[in-house]
């Protein structure tokens, strides 16, 4: 019996719908941790380390699938449009610095320089929200909430998408979107890759700095960061110029800062106030800018700036950042001098000058 043309069309349409239903039902959600997975954290924290990476670093999904980005550390999610990079963490406010004096009442050199503060574009809070990626920037904002909810993104087009953390220059991940029936890793295979990623990261940095140099933090491939000074204590003769530098593979930003007070235990001290600003709405310009006008090394004595204050300024290793990767100071008086990172004040070192 011959089926009428109109009925044949209806039957074909019904068959097509039935074929599509399983494909739609198979749409899945994969999870990416923004930082080191919670279960792996204690092992790294015990040795003063962390990993600035996304887990897994590369996530492969089908067209129409979703990715749930879970906040497990102080990181942002920045899915940038193609050929665009991450947003800067710090940006000019449009004002010029004025009235910032040292303990002697003398104006620091960076007065009349641009005032810097946290980028207002990172002040949004998109954690807990859902998005569809359309080659427009999707920015989570800074994770200030105690337990930020995951941000979920749907990917509707085939291709590869790179995303970033705006806090840690160089930290990036990748989403690979394949056609509906392409073979992609299973959840078990993703877990195996994450475990391998963590295992590689456990090879903590053991490199030492060159002579007369302190690495402010250590680093290894894959975003592994050691939060300590290398070496923790440096002994040099009077008149030595010491270089404080970021370690070569670091995705972090640090300072090396001398002055009165322990910022960890004395929040109202000179250094405590500067360090505290990195956790508040307004950054202290004394923590961001080097205390001495570049490029000449500073000359350190216990009375520098009236109270022994010397600051490298914020440093990082990103080629896209305006921040320097190192700073120098000459020690011209014997003594034992403590210094800290204003961004991570638990990082503490000593320079002994004979």
matplotlib code that plots the C-alpha trace (Angstrom):
import matplotlib.pyplot as plt

x = [0.0, 1.3, 1.5, 0.1, 2.8, 1.4, 1.3, 4.8, 6.1, 4.4, 5.9, 9.3, 9.0, 7.9, 10.8, 13.2, 11.8, 12.2, 15.8, 16.5, 15.0, 17.8, 20.4, 18.7, 18.3, 22.0, 23.0, 25.2, 26.9, 30.6, 32.2, 35.4, 37.1, 38.4, 41.6, 42.9, 40.1, 39.0, 40.2, 43.7, 44.1, 45.4, 48.4, 49.6, 48.7, 50.7, 53.9, 52.9, 51.8, 48.9, 48.1, 46.9, 45.1, 41.7, 40.8, 40.6, 42.8, 41.0, 37.3, 35.7, 32.0, 29.3, 27.5, 24.6, 26.3, 27.0, 30.0, 29.5, 32.5, 32.9, 34.7, 37.2, 39.8, 40.3, 40.0, 37.7, 36.1, 36.7, 35.5, 36.8, 35.7, 38.0, 41.3, 40.8, 42.6, 41.7, 40.7, 43.4, 43.0, 44.1, 43.3, 43.7, 40.8, 41.2, 42.6, 46.2, 47.9, 48.3, 49.3, 51.0, 54.0, 56.6, 57.2, 59.4, 56.5, 58.3, 56.2, 56.8, 57.9, 54.7, 52.6, 51.1, 51.2, 47.9, 46.0, 45.3, 42.6, 40.8, 39.3, 35.6, 34.7, 35.5, 33.0, 30.1, 28.8, 27.7, 28.4, 25.2, 24.0, 23.6, 24.8, 25.1, 28.4, 27.9, 31.5, 30.8, 32.7, 31.3, 32.9, 32.2, 33.6, 35.8, 34.6, 34.1, 31.1, 32.1, 30.8, 30.2, 27.7, 28.8, 28.5, 27.0, 27.7, 26.1, 28.1, 26.0, 28.7, 31.5, 35.0, 37.6, 37.2, 40.0, 39.1, 41.2, 41.5, 41.9, 43.7, 46.6, 48.2, 49.0, 46.3, 44.0, 41.9, 40.2, 36.8, 36.7, 33.1, 32.6, 29.6, 26.8, 27.9, 31.7, 33.6, 34.5, 36.1, 33.8, 33.4, 35.8, 38.4, 38.0, 38.6, 41.7, 43.1, 42.4, 44.3, 47.2, 47.2, 47.3, 50.1, 52.2, 51.6, 52.9, 56.4, 56.9, 59.5, 63.0, 64.9, 67.2, 67.7, 70.9, 73.5, 72.4, 68.8, 65.7, 62.8, 59.6, 57.7, 58.6, 56.9, 56.8, 55.1, 51.3, 50.7, 52.3, 53.1, 55.2, 54.3, 57.6, 60.8, 63.7, 65.9, 64.0, 67.2, 69.8, 73.1, 75.2, 78.0, 77.3, 77.1, 75.5, 72.8, 70.1, 67.5, 64.0, 62.4, 59.4, 60.3, 60.3, 57.1, 54.9, 51.3, 51.2, 51.9, 54.0, 55.9, 59.0, 58.4, 60.6, 59.3, 57.9, 55.3, 54.3, 51.3, 50.1, 49.9, 49.9, 47.2, 47.4, 51.2, 52.7, 53.0, 49.8, 47.8, 49.3, 48.8, 45.2, 44.3, 44.7, 41.6, 39.5, 37.8, 40.7, 44.3, 47.1, 49.4, 52.4, 51.9, 51.4, 54.2, 57.9, 59.0, 62.0, 61.7, 62.8, 65.2, 67.9, 68.3, 67.2, 69.8, 68.5, 69.2, 67.0, 66.1, 65.0, 61.8, 62.0, 61.1, 63.1, 60.4, 61.4, 59.0, 59.7, 56.1, 53.8, 55.7, 54.6, 55.9, 53.1, 54.3, 50.9, 51.2, 52.8, 54.3, 58.0, 59.3, 62.0, 63.4, 66.8, 68.0, 71.5, 71.9, 74.2, 73.9, 74.6, 71.5, 68.8, 65.9, 62.5, 60.3, 56.9, 54.7, 51.9, 49.6, 50.3, 51.5, 52.1, 55.1, 58.1, 61.8, 65.0, 68.1, 71.1, 73.7, 77.2]
y = [0.0, 3.4, 6.0, 9.4, 12.1, 14.2, 11.3, 10.3, 13.8, 13.6, 10.1, 11.3, 14.4, 12.2, 9.8, 12.8, 14.1, 10.6, 10.5, 13.9, 13.2, 10.9, 13.4, 16.1, 13.8, 13.1, 16.8, 16.7, 19.0, 18.7, 20.3, 22.4, 23.4, 27.0, 26.0, 22.9, 20.4, 20.5, 17.0, 17.7, 21.0, 19.9, 18.1, 21.3, 23.6, 21.5, 22.5, 26.1, 25.6, 25.9, 25.3, 28.1, 26.0, 24.8, 21.2, 19.7, 22.1, 21.0, 20.0, 18.3, 18.4, 18.1, 21.0, 21.9, 20.7, 22.8, 23.3, 24.1, 26.1, 25.6, 28.1, 26.3, 29.0, 32.7, 32.7, 34.3, 32.8, 35.0, 33.5, 36.1, 36.6, 35.1, 36.9, 38.7, 38.2, 38.4, 41.6, 43.3, 42.9, 46.4, 49.5, 53.3, 55.1, 58.2, 60.1, 61.1, 60.2, 63.1, 63.6, 60.2, 60.9, 58.8, 58.7, 61.8, 63.7, 63.6, 63.0, 59.6, 59.9, 58.3, 61.3, 62.7, 59.1, 57.4, 56.1, 52.3, 50.1, 46.9, 46.8, 47.8, 45.3, 42.6, 43.9, 42.0, 38.9, 36.3, 33.2, 31.1, 32.4, 30.6, 31.8, 30.8, 31.5, 33.7, 35.0, 37.7, 38.0, 36.1, 37.3, 35.8, 38.7, 38.3, 35.5, 37.5, 35.5, 32.8, 29.9, 31.2, 29.1, 27.5, 29.5, 27.4, 28.1, 26.4, 26.0, 25.9, 26.1, 23.7, 25.0, 25.7, 28.4, 29.7, 31.1, 32.8, 33.8, 37.6, 37.3, 35.1, 36.2, 33.1, 30.9, 29.7, 26.7, 25.4, 24.1, 22.0, 21.7, 18.8, 17.8, 15.9, 12.3, 12.8, 10.7, 12.7, 11.6, 10.0, 11.3, 8.5, 9.5, 13.2, 12.1, 10.2, 13.2, 15.4, 12.9, 13.0, 16.8, 16.9, 14.3, 16.3, 19.4, 17.6, 17.9, 21.1, 23.6, 23.0, 25.5, 27.9, 31.6, 32.9, 34.5, 37.8, 37.0, 36.1, 34.5, 36.0, 32.7, 29.6, 28.0, 25.0, 24.1, 23.8, 26.7, 25.2, 28.0, 27.8, 30.6, 31.3, 33.2, 31.3, 31.4, 32.2, 33.8, 35.5, 36.6, 39.3, 41.7, 45.4, 47.2, 44.2, 44.9, 42.2, 41.4, 40.4, 38.6, 36.6, 33.0, 32.2, 30.2, 32.0, 33.1, 35.0, 38.6, 39.4, 42.2, 42.2, 44.9, 46.0, 48.2, 48.3, 45.7, 42.2, 42.4, 39.0, 39.7, 43.5, 44.8, 48.4, 48.6, 50.4, 47.2, 45.8, 48.8, 48.4, 44.7, 45.0, 47.2, 44.3, 42.8, 46.0, 48.3, 50.8, 49.7, 51.5, 53.0, 52.4, 48.7, 48.8, 51.2, 50.7, 53.0, 54.2, 55.7, 53.1, 52.1, 53.0, 50.5, 51.8, 52.4, 50.5, 51.5, 51.2, 54.9, 54.8, 56.9, 57.6, 54.0, 51.5, 51.2, 49.8, 48.2, 46.4, 47.3, 44.7, 42.3, 39.5, 37.6, 38.3, 39.7, 41.5, 43.2, 46.6, 45.3, 44.5, 41.1, 42.2, 45.0, 45.8, 47.4, 47.9, 47.1, 49.8, 49.1, 45.9, 44.3, 41.7, 42.8, 41.2, 41.6, 40.4, 40.1, 42.7, 40.6, 37.4, 38.6, 35.1, 35.1, 36.2, 36.3, 37.8, 39.5, 39.4, 42.1, 41.7]
z = [0.0, -0.9, 2.0, 1.0, 0.6, 3.5, 5.9, 4.8, 5.7, 9.1, 9.8, 8.8, 11.0, 13.9, 13.4, 13.4, 16.7, 18.2, 17.1, 18.6, 22.0, 23.1, 22.0, 24.0, 27.0, 26.9, 27.4, 30.5, 33.0, 33.8, 36.8, 36.9, 40.2, 40.2, 42.0, 43.8, 44.5, 48.2, 48.9, 47.7, 49.5, 53.0, 51.5, 49.8, 52.7, 55.0, 53.1, 52.4, 48.8, 46.5, 42.8, 40.6, 37.9, 36.9, 37.6, 35.0, 33.0, 29.8, 29.8, 26.7, 26.2, 23.5, 21.9, 24.2, 27.4, 30.4, 32.6, 36.3, 37.6, 41.3, 43.6, 45.8, 46.2, 45.7, 41.9, 39.3, 36.2, 33.2, 29.9, 27.4, 23.8, 21.2, 20.8, 24.2, 27.4, 31.1, 32.9, 35.0, 38.7, 39.4, 37.4, 37.6, 39.4, 37.3, 40.2, 40.9, 44.2, 46.6, 50.2, 50.8, 53.1, 54.9, 58.6, 58.3, 56.7, 53.3, 50.2, 48.5, 44.9, 43.6, 44.5, 41.3, 39.8, 38.9, 41.9, 41.6, 43.0, 42.4, 38.9, 39.3, 36.5, 39.0, 41.5, 40.0, 41.7, 39.2, 41.3, 41.5, 38.1, 34.7, 31.4, 27.7, 26.1, 22.9, 22.4, 25.0, 28.2, 31.2, 34.4, 37.8, 39.8, 42.9, 45.3, 48.4, 49.7, 52.3, 50.1, 46.6, 44.6, 41.3, 38.1, 35.2, 31.5, 28.5, 25.3, 22.1, 19.4, 18.5, 19.1, 21.8, 24.4, 26.7, 30.1, 32.8, 36.5, 36.7, 40.1, 38.9, 35.7, 33.6, 35.1, 32.4, 31.3, 28.2, 27.2, 24.0, 22.5, 20.1, 17.9, 19.4, 18.8, 19.0, 21.5, 24.7, 28.0, 30.5, 34.1, 35.2, 32.7, 33.7, 37.3, 36.3, 34.5, 37.6, 39.8, 37.4, 37.4, 41.2, 41.3, 38.9, 41.1, 44.2, 42.8, 44.8, 43.8, 45.3, 43.2, 44.9, 43.9, 42.4, 44.7, 46.4, 45.3, 47.1, 45.3, 46.8, 46.6, 44.6, 41.6, 39.4, 36.1, 36.2, 38.5, 41.6, 44.1, 47.3, 49.7, 51.3, 50.8, 49.1, 51.0, 54.2, 55.6, 53.6, 55.1, 53.3, 54.1, 54.5, 51.1, 49.3, 46.7, 47.0, 44.3, 45.4, 42.4, 41.5, 40.7, 37.0, 36.6, 39.1, 38.4, 41.7, 42.7, 45.8, 47.5, 49.7, 52.3, 55.3, 58.1, 61.6, 62.7, 62.0, 59.6, 60.7, 64.5, 64.6, 62.2, 63.4, 62.8, 59.9, 57.8, 59.2, 57.9, 54.4, 54.3, 55.5, 52.6, 50.2, 51.9, 51.8, 49.3, 48.9, 48.3, 50.1, 47.5, 49.7, 49.1, 45.4, 44.4, 45.1, 48.0, 45.9, 42.5, 39.8, 38.4, 40.9, 43.9, 47.3, 50.1, 53.1, 56.7, 59.8, 59.4, 55.8, 55.4, 59.2, 60.2, 58.1, 55.4, 52.0, 49.6, 46.3, 45.2, 43.7, 41.4, 39.0, 36.0, 33.5, 30.2, 29.9, 33.3, 33.9, 37.2, 37.4, 38.1, 40.5, 42.6, 44.2, 47.4, 48.9, 52.6, 54.1, 57.8, 59.8, 61.5, 61.2, 59.2, 58.9, 55.8, 54.6, 51.5, 51.8, 49.7, 51.6, 55.0, 56.3, 54.0, 56.1, 55.6, 57.1, 55.8, 58.1, 57.3, 58.8]

ax = plt.figure().add_subplot(projection="3d")
ax.plot(x, y, z, "-o")
ax.set_aspect("equal")
plt.show()
